């Protein structure tokens, strides 16, 4: 009897997961330059494609969009007193019988057109695209052989990751996936509980039923309540399942929602495997791993809904959203000006912006979101020269708004007095985060210097406007006279040519 090779591979992975004491990192280190150690990963260098890209769009999308109540619905429906619990009870029934497993079939994605959306994202200026791989809900958006709860078997019955990837490649975008599985094992434990009061008090939720543990996980050990579980079985499960995602789709980027999962042994093993696979395919590691942990260049550090306070010597990334993470009918979307200002500030500090464009449960976009993309496309078509392929200047910028830096800090009231700098070749770009009311832009960092041959300005141009602009260089700054403003302007981006340009005074 002939046994299919796919069965043998799956069996080998299952054996790997269940064999006590077997180290996941051992498989990652085989036949590879990168080893699962902090020292070995210092040999990694962020690829130029990522440094040049600057802007990516993310589809943070899945079954949790169905109720249109936003992020973490799969967990909150099991938290009595929460708005999501009350909503679920009223619309879907009590979570002892009708839990998250019963939401999944309702996710049909009937209006999802990945090729159309990818075309919109490309026009808007995205250079890479990231698909959700799996969220904390333990539902996979790829055609998994290891886990039956996936989008091919259930819900839309489509390989969401695979279709996004084909659309990205067709449009010339780099492709990434995000994994949020590491936190799932402890995150989902609320599904094992029951109401503490009321008519259903003491009746276990559907997560307590062992028939559903392949979705909700088995009960955690007492005290195992951290973001990442201490259980070796779950750690090995995470490794084998995310390894399947990497091996089957070969993404250019892998995002983890947290720090390096499960400490060095397991997490570094997966990173080494990702890098080794990329090096084997392209001759060197042209792949990116990003997580919420300082890297010193070993990977790309990610900040959720926040920015760096200044120029980081290593490439980094902000991940944020125009609204809630999953579709939320009660949230208002961010204006396009906010997205543009975030992008400019981040790029000036050696970072990239990964922006979640919120999709409806059916896969479509709200009209205001499509309008935002059109406005973003118009802005990037004019100002992209100052963004794509650029590098930071000696200082990131000047102005009254100074970010403290860190996660969940993205509320800034920028004006035309806040200026950010980028460089590309011999050109310096100064991008004001607004338009001055008097049509005069003053750049203090380019003031006339007491040093000879420093800050000699030869030409100033406004992106999107033909011809040179009149300017005067004083001890106060470079004073540029702008043309009359036409329509809504989110930034004032100047192209500056000169010799020996140095910031005076230092803007940091």
N, C-alpha and C positions, 0 to 999 in steps of 0.2 A: 504494500500500500504506500502511495506517495504522499508525504506530508508536506503541506504548503510551507514555504519559507517564512511567510508572514506569521504563521502560527508558532514556528520555532523561535522567531524573534520575540514575539509576545510572551511566550513561555519563559524565555531566558530572562526577560525583564521582570516578570512576576517572581521568578526564583530569586532574582537579585534583590527585589524588595523584601521578600520574606525571609531571607537567609540571615539569621542572627549574627551580628558582629561583622558583616561584610561592609566595607567602607565605600560609600559612593565615590569618594574622591579617587579611589584606586582606578576606577574605570576611566575617569576623566583624564588622568595623567598618562594613560597608555598612548604611545606613539605620538607624543605632542611636545612642542617646545615649551609650552606653559605648564607649570606644575601648580597644584592647589596650595600655594603658600603666598603670603604677602610679599616675600622677597622675590619670588619668581614673577609675580604680576607687575613688578616695577619695570619689567622689560616691555610692557605694553605701551603703545603710543596711539593716541586718539587719531583716527584716520582723517585725512584732509576733507573728504566728502562731508563729514559731519560738521567740521569747523566752518566749511564754506556754506553749508545749507541754511543755518540760522533759524529756520522756521519750519515746524512740522505741525500737522493736524492729526488729532487723535479721535477715534471713535470709541468713546467710553460708553458702550452700549451692550445691552443684553436683556434677559428676561426681567430684570428688576425695573426696566422702563415701563412695563405693562401697567402698573397701577398709577403711573404718572405722579408719584409721591417723592421722587428724588432718590438720593443715595441711601444705601444700607437697608433697603426695604426688607430684604430676605431675613435680616436679623431682627429688625424693629417690630415686625409683625408678631414676634414672640415675646414682646415686652409690654405687658399689660399697663395701661395708662398712657402709652404713647399714641400719637396721632395715627401712626401706621397700624397699630394694633386695632384701634377703633375703626379705622377705614376698612381694614381687612375683614373684621368681624361683620361689618354692615354689608359689604359687597360680595365676599367670597365664603364666609362661614367661619366657624371656630377652628383655630389652628390645631386642635386635637384630631380633626378629621380632614380639614381643608387647609393645608399649610402651603409652604413655598413650592413643594412638588406639584401642586395644583395650579400654580401661576405659570409654570414653565410651558405647558401646552397652549397657553393663551398668547404666547409670543410667536406671532406668525410672520412678521417682517414682510407683509404682503406688498408693500410699496417700496421696498428696498431695491435701489438700482445702483450698485457700487460703481459702475462705469460712469454714469452721469455725475454722481457725487464726486468721484475722483477728478473728473474734468473741472468741476467747480473749484475744488481745492487747489488744483494746479494753477488755475487762473488767478486765484486769490493770493498766490505766492508761495504755497507750501512746496518744500523740496523733499520732504519725507513724510510718510504716513504711518501711523501706528494703529493697529487693530487691537481691541481687547482680545486677549487669549482666554483668560478665565478670571472672574472676580472672586471675592471672598465667598460667593454663593456656591462654589465648587461645581459650576456648570461650565463645560468646555465649549468654546466656539470653533473647535477644529474637529476633524474626523479622527477621533481617538480610538485606538484599539485597546486601550487600557481602562477606559472609563465610559460606561454606557450613557451617563448623563451628559450628552453632547448635542450640538445643534444639527448634526446629521441624523441622529436617531430620533430627536424630539424637536418640538417647537417649529422652527421654519423648515426643518429637514434640508438644510443647506450647509455647506462647509464655509462658514462665515470668514474665517481666517484665509482660507484658500481663495475665495472669490475676491476679497479685498486685495490680496497679494497680486492676483492676476491683473486687477484694475490698476494697481500702483505701477507695476512693471510696464503695462501698456502706455501709461502716461509719463513714463520716465522718472518716477519718484522712487526713492529708496523706501524699503518696507521694514516695519518693525512690529513687534507684538508686546503686549503688556501682560504680566502675570501677577496676580494678587493672591495666589493660592497659599503662600506660606502662612498667612494669618488665618486662613479658613478654619483650621482644625480647632482652634480655641474660640474664634469669632462666632462659630455656628452652634456653640454649646447651649445657647438660650433655647434652641429648638427642642432640647431634651427636658425642659421644665414643664410647669403647669401653672394655671391660675392659682393665686394664693387666696382669693376670695371670690364671692359670687356663685352663681349656679353651677359653674364648671370647675370649681375649686378642687384641686387634687387630681383632675383628669389629665393624664400626660399628653403633651403635644405630640404631633406625628413624628418628630425627631427622636422620640424615645422608643419607637418601634424599630426593632433590629432589622426588619425588612427594608428600612429606609436609610440604613447607616452608610450605604455607599454614596449617598448624597450628603447627609447631615453629619457623618463621621460617628464613630463609636464614642462612648462617654470618655471624657478626659479624666486623667488621674487627679485626685485632690491637690490643689496648689498649682496645677498646670494652667495658668491663666494669662500668661504673657502674650505679647503680640505674636511671638513664635513659640510653638510648643517645644517642650523638652523631651517628648516621646520619640525614641529612635525609629519606631515603625512609621510614624507620620513623616519624619524627616526623610526617610528613604522613599516613601511614597511621593513626596514632593519632588525629589531628585529625579526619579524615573519618569514621572509624568511631564515635568518641564523639559527633561531631556528628550522625550518623544516629540514635544512641540518644536524644539530646536532642530532635531535631526530630520523631521519630516518636512519642515518649511524653510530651513536655513535663513532666518531673518537677518537683516542688516543690523537690527537693533533689538535688544531685549531689555525691557523695563521691569524692575521689581518694586512693588509697593512696600517699601520698608528698607532697612539696612540689609547687608549681606545675610541671607537667610541661614538660620541655625548655626551661626558661628562659622569659623574658618573651615572646618573639616568638610561640611556638606556644601555650603554656599560657594566657597572658593573652588571647590571641585567642579561645580556647574559652570562657573565663570571660565575656568581653565578649559573646560570642554568646548564652550562656545568659541573661545579665542582659537583653540587648536583647529576646530572645524573650519573657521574662517580662513586661517592661514593655509590649511590644506587645499582649500578651493581656489585661493587667490594668490598664494605665495607669501602673504603676510596677513596679519589680523586686520582685515578691513571691516570688522564688526564692532559694534558699540554695546557695552553693558552699562546700564545706568540704574542707580539705586540711591536711597536717601542716607548715604554714609560718606563721610569724607574719604577721599581716595588717594590724594597725592599722586594723581595720574594713573592709578591702577585701573580705574573705570571712570565713568562720567558721573560726578555727583549731581543729584537731582534735588531741587527744592520744590515742595508742594505749595502752590499759591504764595510764592515769595520770591525775593530777589537777593542777590549778593549786595553787600554795602559798597563794594568797589571792584576793581579789576582783579579777577582770580587768575593766578598763573596757569591754572589747568582749565581746559574747556569744561563747561558745566551746563545744566539745563534747568529751566523752570517748567513745571507742568501745572497748568491751570485750566479753567473752563470759562466759557462765556455765560454759564449759568450754574445750576447744580450739576453734580457729576452724571447722574441719570436724569431723564426727563422729569421735570417737576412743574406741574401746571400752575403752581403758586409763585414761581420765581420769575423775575424780570431778567431779560438778557442784558449783558454788558453792551455799552455803546461801542462802535468801531473805534472811536478815539481812544478808549481805554486799551484795546488790543494793540493799537499802533504805538502808543506811548510805552506800554510794557515791552514790546518788541525792541524798540529803539534803546531803551534803558538797558535791557538785558544784553543786547548785542554789544553795546559800548563797554560792557564789563566782561567780555569774552564768553558770553553764554548763548544758548539757544532757547527759543520759546516753543514748547509743545502745547498746543491749544486744543482743548476738547470742544468740538462743535457738536452741540447736543442734538441728538436725533429723537424723533418721536418713536413710540413702540413699533409702528409699522415701517420704520426705516426712512421716512421722509423728513424733511426739514420744514420748520415753520417759515412763513413768508418773510418775517423780519430777519431770520437767520440768513436766508438767501440774499436779502438786500444787503446785509452786513458783509457777506462774502463779495458781492459785487463792488461795494465801496472799498473793501480791502484790496481787491484786484486793481481798481483804479489807482489807489495809493502806491502799491508796490510797482506798478508799471512805470511810474514816474520816479519813485524814490529808491527803487531796488538797488541802484548803483552804490548807494551809501550803506547797504545792508549785506547783500550776498557777496561772499568771498572776502569780506572785510576782516580787519583785525583791530584790536584796541589801539588807541593812541597812548601817549605817555600818561595821560589822566583820562578818566572816563567822561568827565564833564564838569559843569559848573552850574550854580544856581541855588536858590533857597531850599529846594526839596532834597533832603539827604536821607536815603533809606538806611535803617538800622541793619537790615538784612535778616534772613532767617525764614522759616516756614510760616505760612499764613499771615503774611504782611504784604499786601498788594493794593492798599488803598492810598493813592497819592493824588494830590491836587496840583498837577503840573501846570505851568504857564510858559509863555514865550521866554521868560527869564531862565528857565531850566534848559540847558543846552547839553547835548551829548555828542561825543566825538567818536568817529571811526576812521580808519585809514584803509586805502586800497592802492597798492603800488606807491607812487609818489604823491598821491592826492590825499588831502585831509578833508574830511567831511564834518561839518558842524550842523547838527540837527536840533533846532529849537522846538520844544514840545508845545507849540502854539504859534500864533502870528502876532507880532507886536502891533498894538493899536495905532501907533504913529508911523508905522512902516519903516522903523529904524531898528535894526538889530545890533546890539552891542555885545561883542564877545570879549570878555575881560581877559581870558587866557591868552589872547593874541594881541595884547597891548604892545605898544612900542617899547622895545627893550633898550636898556642902558648899555647892553653889550653890543659891540659892533657885529654886523652880519647875522644877528639873531632876529628871527621873525620878520624876514623880508618878504612881504606879500606882493605877488605879481598879478594875480588874477582871482576874482571872486565871481562865481556864477550861481544862480538859483536853479536847482533841478526842476525841469518842466518849463523853464523860461529861456527863450533865446537871447543870447547876448550877454556881455559882461555887465556887472553891477558897479555903480560908483561906490567907493569906500574911502575911509580916512582912518589912518592908524594914529592913535593918540596914546598918551600914558594911561588913559582910562580903559582903552580897549580898541578892538577893531570895530569901527562903526560902519555898518553897511546900510545903504539906502535901498529899500525894496520897492518893487513896482506895486501898483494898487492891487489889493487883494481881490480875487475873483472867486465868489462862491465860498463854500465851507472848506477851510484849510486846517488840517490837524497838526501839521508840522511845517517848519520852514527849514528846508535842507539846502545847505550851501556847499558847493564844491570849491575848495580853496587850494590854489597853487602858490608855492613860495619856497623859500630857502631857509634851512636851519630853523624849522618851526619848533618852538618849545613853549610849554605853558607858563605864562607869567600873569598873575601869580599862580602857584600850584592850586589846582581846584580840589585836591583831596583834603 
